[in-house]
Amino acid sequence: MIPPQQDAAFVACMEDVLDVYQRPYDPQRPVVNMDEHSMQLVKETRVPITAQPGKPSRYDYEYERNGTAVNFMFSEPLAGWRKVNVRARKTAVDWAYEIQELLEVDYPEAETIVLVCDNLNTHTQAALYQAFSPEKARRLAKRIEFHYTPKHGSWLNIAEIELSVLSKQCLQVRIPDLQTLKKQTKAWMRDRNQNNSVVNWRFTTDDARIKLKKLYPEYDEN
């Protein structure tokens, strides 16, 4: 959703994120997008009938709810890389452990991760202090440069595009449990990474100042 009228806070965050997207590739300071997606786990109540020659697969319209899951998506657009981790919840502590893995496992050699994410109250340095000792929390926090998409501006987060692709290509079937979801998302991730699939972001600050001019506050040049 884009605000219907002048919104200085939206514009400030938008231009900040768009400027980040214009940075050249730097392996020591990779730009990584992060987003998360909750979904319902669904079990079949009857065994589906597999497809036969001339006949499509069939399944009963009834189903059984089996809890929820959260897909944590991390994406480095300039490298054509993405990662999906599945968790049962999306608390601040869950997010903190995801950030720890990003820094210590995925990018152990990087000086700083330039992290673009939405402005949920769980996506903060404070979450690291909820999960780890002060010493460890500070060590992790010092390697993150936060950039937040504006409120109602999640479309500016490239990780949301990756989540949309994941949903269309992998999550359109009934998934009964966490283990099945983990298996399917990991297979999708490996295939997309091996194919070096990329998101070509072309929307710039200059574009925004023309196409989204109504969002910019009026000001007195005098």
N, C-alpha and C positions, 0 to 999 in steps of 0.2 A: 504494500500500500504506500502510495506517495501522498504526503500532506497536500490538502487542496489549496493552500495559500502560503504566504511568506512564513518561512520557518528557519530562523538563523541557526538553531541547534542542529537541525537536519543538514543544512548546507555545510556547516563546519565539519561535521563527521564525514559527510559524503566526499568533500574535497580532500580531506585527509586520506581517506581510503583510496581514492582515485590517484592521488599523488604516489602512494605506495606502489600501486600497480604499474606506474611508469618507471620504476627503478630498474636498472639493468641487473641481470642475473649475477649474484654474488654467493658462491658456495659457503662463505663464512657468515653470511647474513641472509639466509634463504627466507623468502616470503612464503609463509604457510597459512592457509585458511582453515578454519575449524567451524564445524556446525554439528548439530545433533538432531536426531529424528526419532520420536517415540512411535511405536506401532503395537498393534494388538496381535498376540499369538493365538492361532486358531487351529483346533483339532477337528478332524473329520469324525462324524458320528457313525458313518458307514464306510466300508471299504470302497474306494473309487473303482470304477471299471476302466481298465486301461484301453487305449486306442487299439482298434483292429482295422484290417484293410477295408477301407470304405466307410469306417465308423469312427467318429471322434471319441476321445476319452469322455467319460461321464462321471459326475459326482453329485451327491445329494445336496440340496440347497441348505439343509440344516447343518449347523456346526456347533462346536463347543468352545467357548472362550477359555483360554489357558494362560491368562496373565498378560503382561506387557513386557516389552524390551526396548532398549535404546541403542540406536546406531550412532556411534561417535565417528564422524568423518573428518579426516585431516587430508589436505591437498596442497601440494606445491605445484602450482600451474606451470611455471616456467620449466620445470623438470619433467612434466608429464607423469607425476607420481601422486598416488593417493593411498590412504589406508583406512580401513573400516574396523573398528573394534565394537563388539557387542557387549552390553552390560544390562543388568536387570533394572538399574536405576540411573538417575542422572543428578545425583546430589553434588554438592561442592566438593566433597571428598572423592567421589568418582572422577570428577573432572580433574582434580589435582593429580590423581594417579595416572590419568591419560597424559597430562602434561609432563609428568616425570618420565614416562616411557618415550614421549616425543623427544625430549632433551637428551636422555641418557642412552636410549637404544637406537632411535631413528637418526638422530643428529648429534652424536657424541663429540664430533670434531668441530662443529659449528661454533663460532664465537657467540652469536646471538640469533635467536629465532624471531623474525618479524612476524608476529601473530595477528592475523585479522580474524575477528570473531564478533558475534553480536553482544549486546550489552546486558546479558542476563546477570543477575546478582551472584550467580555461582562462578562466573568467569572473571575472577579477580585474583590478585596476589593473596588476598585474605584466605582463599580456599587452600592455598599451599600451607599456610600456617595452621589450618584445621587438620591437615593430614600428616604433617611432618614436624620434626623438631625445628625450633627457630633457626638453627644453623643451616639445616638442609633446605628449609623453605626459602631462606635468603639466598642461598647459593643457586637455587633453581630460578628464583625471581629475577636475579641479576642477569640471566641469560635470555630474558623475554622482553621484547619491545611490543607493547600492546597498541593495537589500533582497533577501535570499535566502530562497527557499522551503526548508523543512526537508528533511533526508534522508528519502526515501520519502514526500515530500509534494508531488510535482510536480503533483498534481491542484489545488493551490492557485494554479497559474500559469495565468492566462487565455489566454496564448499557446498553451498545450497544447490548449485547447478549439479555438482557431482551427486548429491543426495537424490535429486530429481532423476538423474540417469539411473542410479541404483534402483530406485523405486519402480521405474518403468521396465527395466531389464531383468530384475531379480525378485521383486517383492509383490508381483501381481498374482501369486499363487498363495494358497493357505499354508502357513508355516506353523507347525504345532508346538515347537519348543526352542529354547535358547541354543541347544546344540545344533539343531538343523539350521537355524538362522546363521550361526557362526560359520558353518560349513559352506552355505550358499554365498554369503557375503565375501568370504575369503576367496572362493573360486572366482567370483566376479572381479574382485580386486586384482588377483593375479593376472587374469585375462586382460583387463584394461591396462595394467601397468606394462605387461609384456608387449602389448600392441602400441605402447607409447601414445595412448590417447591423450589429447590435450584440449584445454578450453582456451580459445583465442579471444581474450577480452579486448574489446576495441573502444569501449565507452570511456572518454577522457573528461578532464575538468573543463576543457574548452567546449566539448559537446554539451556538458551539463549546463553551462552558462547560457547556452542558446536554447536547448530543448526543454530545460527545466527552469526557465527564466522566472516563472511565476513564484518559484520557491524562494528567490532571493529577496531579502528585505530592501525596501527603498531607502536611500540614504541621501544626505545633503552634501554635495561636493564642496560646498563652501564651509 
